């Protein structure tokens, strides 16, 4: 029996099966109705989908838009990771002042919508004229994604470290490491491994949020699909193709994170069991 809920009995399991079947039928019915409506409006005509079987939309629109999307997402992942690591450590600092400053910065950027930050940086950098005008949209998108998602990464670092057993820090201190060394060398690496699924989910969020760059004139994938669809009268089909590209890339990111988590877990599976007990014994607490 679980400590959180009772194991469902035969009647409850049968009820859950019927509820799932009913929900599946409802969803399938809605999907069929939507397809029938689209077909009645002529949106499923082959002529509207044929352009995507040619090279022109891919070479002139979708691939350049995808490259811009991946560029903004890639830069943002790196900068958000650095931001999250630094301020995550700041929130774990023994200094109360450092914790207060880091916490204020993290909570502020978590509370501000990422689109609002993109617009703010787009307008602000445009007014300051410190960048080439063609670079302002990319920088605005990257800064917005960095500050918001970096704050989320900082919280992941903090919560991951707090979720570790206390014996990890005690064992590190027992062998002569200082608190900061224990945090950097032992606790944070283990926390990151434990939080890999959440980190992967946040990477997907970063990739999807690059589509908000459309508002600040950044020519990402969604904007490229919209421009092509508007010029060829098949904007719905273009957006569906763009959505499928996003789905494939996001699925790939999730699978990559699962693969990395599995490999790291397999490599370290035996080490904590052999090393940690010896460190705990050294503390004299066993």
Buried (B, 14 or more C-beta within 10 A) or exposed (E): EEEEEEEEEEEEEEEEEEEEEEEEEEEEEEEEEEEEEEEEEEBBEEEBBEBBEEEEBBEEBBBBBBBBBBBBBBBBBEBBBEBBBBBBBBBBBEEEEBBEBBBEBBBEBBEBEBBEBBBBBBEEBBEEEEEEEEEBBBBBBBBBBBBBBBBBBBBBBBBBBEEBEEBBBBBBBBEEBEBEEBBBEBBBBBBBBBBBEBBBBBBBBBBBBBBBBBBBEBBBBBBBBBBBBEEBEBBBBBBBBBEEBBEEBBEEBBEEBEEBBEEBEEEEEEEEEEEBEEBBEEEEEE
